[in-house]
Amino acid sequence: MSWKLLISDGLEESGIKALQNQGFIVEVKHFNPEELKINLPLYDGIIVRSATKVRADLMDLCPKLKFIARGGVGLDNIDVSHAQNRGILVINTPASSSRSVAELAMAHILCISRSLQISNRSMIDKESFIELKKRLSNSYELQGRTLLLIGMGRIGRELAKMAIGNGMHVIATDPFIERAEIAFNIAEQAFKINIKLVSLEIGLKQADYISIHSPYNGNKILDESQFLQMKKGVCIINTSRGENINEIALLQAIDSGIVRAVGLDVFENEPNINAEILKNPFISMSPHIGASTLDAQQRIAQELVDKIVTLKAEFIPL
Ligand code: 3PG
C-alpha cells in the first residue's frame, strides 16, 4: 500500500520527484500548528526542516504516523524520545549540510573582519565613500589570528580547514572528543593537522574569533560571565542555535568594547528578532541560511529519499 507523505517545510524538487517515482503519495503544504493537528493524522510520514514543530501532543493525535524525517541536522523541533516511545522513527541528515554551514561561518568571519556589514549599510554616495574609507581603515588580517571553535563535529572540522587555509591558528573546545585530527586535500596534496583542544576558559582568553558549532542543550554557552573572560576586541560567530548566546549579554559586550563584531545566522527568538540586534552596526546577519544552499539541499533530499525508501522496504506493521 502507498504511503502518504506530508512535506511541511519544502524539499528540493529532485527529492519530491524521486519519492513520487518510488510510489509515495506526496503533498507539499505548510499547515499552521492548529491545522496540522487536524491534517497530520491522515499521513504516514512527515518531512520537516526547522520551522514545523512536531511535539508530543501532535504525535498522540496521529496513530498512523510511521516516521518523522528532518531534512537537516537539529532535532530540537521534534520530541524525539516521545516519538521513540510511540514507535515513530525519527531520521535526519547529519552530514549533508556541514560544508554549507561552515562556508557561511567563514563568510561571516571575513565580512565582520573588514566591516562589510557597515559598508553595505552605509555606502550611498561620494561623501559616504570618503568618510567610510577613513572610518574603516582600522581592521586586521585574519592571518595569525586565533579562532576558537566551540564544538569540533563535522561543521567545526570543515570550518577549521578553511580557517587554516586563511592562515588562522585554530584551537577547539569539545567535551566529547579527546583528539581532533583533521584531514584535507589542497591542490591534490593530502594534509593532516592536529587541532589543539583546550578548556572553554582557556579558549575564551586566547581567542580573537569564537565560532559556535554545538547544539543547544538547555544551557547558554556564551552568557555574561563568559563574555567577561574574553580578550578585548574578540569577534563572535554563531551558525548553530540562537539560544546558545544570551543576546542581551552580547549587546552589552559590544557596548563595553569586549566584542568588536559579530556574525549571526541564528537568533534567540526566531523569526522575531530583538530590534537592538537588528539595528546594531557591528552585527552581520543572515536569516538562518546555513544549510540553504542548492548543494546541501540536493544532498539532504537524496539522503532522505534513500532513508525513507529503505524504511518502507523494512517496515513491519505492529
Ligand atoms: C539544521 O539544523 O540543519 C540547520 O539549522 C538548518 O535548519 P533549516 O533546515 O531549517 O534551514
Residues whose N, C-alpha, C, O or C-beta is under 5 A from the ligand:
A	BS01	3PG	R49 S50 A51 G71 G72 V73 G74 S240 H288 A291
